[in-house]
Amino acid sequence: MSQKYTLVEGSKDDIPALIHVLIEAFKNDAIWKVVIGDVSSEEEHAWLMAFYGMRYSMDDITLYIVKNEAGYVNFPKTQVTMYERGIDR
């Protein structure tokens, strides 16, 4: 079964889901581990939202996101959707 994905302009409401995608995409990256440091996995999202959430909210950035047919923010490489992670949109 093939899913279709759409590149769309995101909004500030998409930022929390994007942070989850960042965490999932980079969690095993050596540099990412240095950036995160000793932040616990429970606090990782809030910690990243404090920095990236603020930055991604600025007017000089246009967010583009990939959504699947159901409208969920998606990272097609790993097929990890926010719905699968239990995060309601």
N, C-alpha and C positions, 0 to 999 in steps of 0.2 A: 504494500500500500504506500503510495507516494504522497507526501504532503507538499503543499505549495507554501512558499514563503514570500513575504512582501516586505520591501524596504520602504519604511515610512518615516516621516518626520516625527520625532518623539516630543513629549512634553515634560514638564517638571514632575508630573504625576508618574512618569515612567522611571524616574531616577532610582527609587528603591529597588525595583526589579533589575535595573542595569547593574547596580552594585552587587546583587546576588549573582549575576552572570559573570562579573569580574572575579568574584571569589571563586566560583566554580572553574572558570577558565584558567586562572593563574595559580591555584592553590598548591601545585607541585613545582612551581617555578622557583629557582634558587634566589633570584633577585626579589621576587615577591615576598619570600620568607624574610628577607632582610628588611623590606619596607614594613611588613606587619610586625616584625620584632616579637615582643613577648605579649602582644594583645591576645587574649583568650579567644577561642573560636566563638564563644557565646557573645562576646563584645565586638567581634570583628565588623559586623555589618554597621553597627552604630558608629564605630570609630571611623570607618570609611565614609559613611554618610556625612560625618562632621566635616571632612575635607572635600571629598569628591562631590558630594551632594551640593555643597556650597558652590564649588567651581562649575559644575555642570548646570547650575541654575543661572549663571551669569549670561547677560544678553549677547556677549560676543561668541557664544558657542551655540551651534545648531546640532541637536542630537538626531541621529538617524538610528533607527532600531529595526530589527527583523521580527516580524510577527508571523505566527503560523496561521492556518485557516481559522482556528478557533479564536484568534485575536490575542494569544498569549505571546509575551516577549520570549524569544527563543534564541538559543545558541545552537544553530544547526549542526555544527561539527560533532557535538556530543549528544544532541537531541535532549538536552536537559532543559525542560521548560519550568517556568515558575509554578505552574499547576502541579507538575510532578513533585516539586519540592514542598508542596503544601502551602504555597503563598497565594492568597487570593488577590485578584486584581480588581 
